Amino acid sequence: MYIYPVTSLLLLWQSTCFGLLRWYSIDTSGISLSYEKVVTEREYWRLVFGWLSHVDVLHFAINAISIWANRHLELYYGSLEFAKRTLVLYLCSNLIHFAIIYRVSVSNRGIVSAGFRKAEWNGFSAIILGWAVIQVEQPIWKVDPIVYLLDFIPLPAYAAPCILFTMIQVVVWNSSLLNLVSGILAGYFMNIGLFDWFTVYYMFCLLQWMVVGCFLSKGFPPRFDTVQVGDQRRALEAFGSSLV
């Protein structure tokens, strides 16, 4: 019996993080990703923790079920290859996200640009969408082109990314549209072979440098606020911005 080690580890990691955030009423903005925090303020450690945070129970539930629904991909690729592709999807989707925000910031230096730079996102949704796109082109789906959304809804493989994208946008009220689009693009880039050069050896090297970068980046270790303190801080920031 295959135990799906990478899938199980992802679920355990996310469940533990979500449970701690809920138990201690920690404001998720303390570990969320944003252009301003990661790029401008160089808090690179957020790239390590940002995909673990979920804002609400429904957001976490959809991502957790979707991760488990993709367990057959770990069996198909093998654990190391599955872990490598998951890491590439995560980093590539965030790089695309940052690149789009940078382009908007360069072309528009007004309120819209400031809002894009400060916008926060978190969770595993972009990676799940990336995997949905990858499944469309895999040989196994040429024989039986049916995938199971949330592990029980049968769908044609080619329709799964669009339906999953729509469901996340409708159900998860604060999901980042740009983050989801970045995940789809990352999956497409992987399908056309843009990352075929990235081996498992490179994955381990990258993980080591991510750990080093985490300790050397600004703001590490992070200081967490409760939800109440975070709401008060954002209210004060919004009030200050209104006076400018």
N, C-alpha and C positions, 0 to 999 in steps of 0.2 A: 504494500500500500504506500503510495507516494504521499509525503507529508507537506509538500509545497513550502519549503523553508523560507524563501524570500517573501512569498505572499503572506505567510504566517507572521514573519517578522514585521512586515509593513503594518499589518493589522494590529499586532501587539503594540508597536511603537505609537501608532496613531491613537489607539484606544487609551493607552496610558496617558499620553499627552492631553487628550480631550478630557479624560477623567480628572486629571490634576487641575486643568483650567477651570472646570466646572466646580470642583470641590472647594477650591480656594477663591472662587469668583474673580479670577485673574482677567484683566482686560486684554483681549487678544491683540490689540494694536501694539502691545509690548513686544511681540515677536512677528507681527505681520510684515509682509514685504511691501515696499513702496520705492519709487524712484528716488525720492528725496532722502529716505533713510539709507538705502543701500548704495546708491551711486554718489549722491551729493555729500552725505555725512559719513560715507564709507563704513557702514555697519554691516560688514560682509557676513557676519555670523547669522544674520537673518536668513541667508540662503540655506543654511543648515536646518534651521528650526521652522521657517515659514510654512513649509508644506505640511507640517504636523498640526497646525492650529485650525480649528473650525469654529465658526461663530455660533452656530446653534445645533440642536440635536438632529434636525432634519438634514442639514448640510453634512454632518458627520455620518449619518445613517446611509445616505445615498452614496457617499464616497466609499464607505466600508463595504457595502454590499457590492458595489461595482468592482472593488479590488478583489473580493472573493470570487466574483463572476469571471474574472480574468485568470483564474488559477490554472486553467487548461493551457494558457499561453506559456506559463512556466514549464509545464510538462512538455510542451511542443518544442520550445527553444532550449530548455535546460536552465537550471537555476542561475548560473553565472551570466549567460547571455541575456536572460530575462532581466536580471539586476542591471546589467550594463545598459540595455535599451531603456529601462525605466529612468536611470540616472541621466542619460542623454536627453530624453524627452523633457525631464524636469528643467535641466539647465538650458536647453535650447529654447523652450517656451518662455522662460524668464528673460533670456537674452533678446528674443524677438520683442517681448513686451517692453523692455527697457529701450530698445532701438526705436520703436514706434513713438514712445513718449519723448525721447530725445528729438526726433524729427519734428514732432508737434511743437516742442519747446523752442526749437530753432526758428521755425516758421511763424510762430505765434507767441509773443512774449506777454500776452495779456492775462486776464483772469482764467481763461480756458487752459492755458499752459500751466499756470500755478495749480489748478485743480487736478490736472493729469499727474503732475509731479508728486502731489501729496496723496493721491488715491491709493488705498491699501487693498491688497488681495492676499488670500491665503488658501490653504487646502490642497486637495489632490485632483481637483476637477480637470485641470489642463492636461495632466498626464493620462487620465482616463479617456479623455477625448482623443489624445494622441494615439493611444492604443486602439481605439475604435477605428481611426483612419488607417492604421497599419493593417488591421485585420482584413480590410477590403482587398488588399493586394497579396495576401498570403496564399500560397498554393493549396493549403488545406481547405480554404473556403471556396476554391474553384470546384471542388468535389461536392461539398455540402455547404452551400453559401447561406447558412442560417447561423445567426448569433443570438444569444439570450440576454436581453437587456435586464439588468438587475437580477440575473440568474434565473428568470422564469418567464420572461416575455419574449417569444420567438420573433425575430425580425430578419429581413434580408440584410446581409452584411453591408451592402452599399448604402442602406438607409439608416443604419444604426448611428453614425456620427451626427446626422441632422436631427434625428429624434432625441438623442441624448442631449445634444446642445440645447434644443428647445425646452426639454424637461428641466434641465438645470436652471435655465434662465427664468422659467415660470415658477418653479417650486422654491429655489433658493433665492430669497428676495434680494440679498445683497451680493450676489455673485458678480464677478467682474467680466463684462462682455469682452473686453480686450484680452483678458487672460485666457478665456476659452478659445478665442480666435487664434491666439498665439499657440495654444496646444494643438489645434487642428493643423496649423502651418508646420509645427515641429514634426507631427506625424507624417505629413506629406513629404517634408525634406528627408525623413528617414526612408520613406518608401522609394524615393528616386536615387537612393544610395549615397546621399551626401555625407553620411557618417560611417560608411563601410570601413574606413581606415581606423576607426576607433576600436581598439581591441580591449580584451579583458585586462591586459597588463596596464594599458592607459587608464582604465577605470580605477584600478587600485592606486596608481600614482596620483590621479586626480583626487581621490578620496583622502589621501594623505595630505595633499596640499590644501584641501578644504578644511581639514582639521587645524592645520597650522594657521591658515588665514583666519579661521574663527577666533583663535586665541590672540592673534595680532591685530585684529580689527578694533575699531573704536566702539565703546559702549559694551564691551564684553568683560565680565559676565553681566547680563542684562539685569536691570532693576524693574520688577514687575509692580504695576499698580492694580488695585482692585477695579472692578467694573464701575463702581460709584466714583472713585477718584478719576478714572479715565474719562467718564462722562463730564465731570466738572472741568477737567483740563480742556477738553474739546470745546465746551461751551465758552470758556474764557478765551480760547484762541479765536473762536468765531466772532466773539464780541470785539476782541482787539482788531480783527481784520475789518470789521464793519466801520471802525473809527478811522481807518487809514484812507 
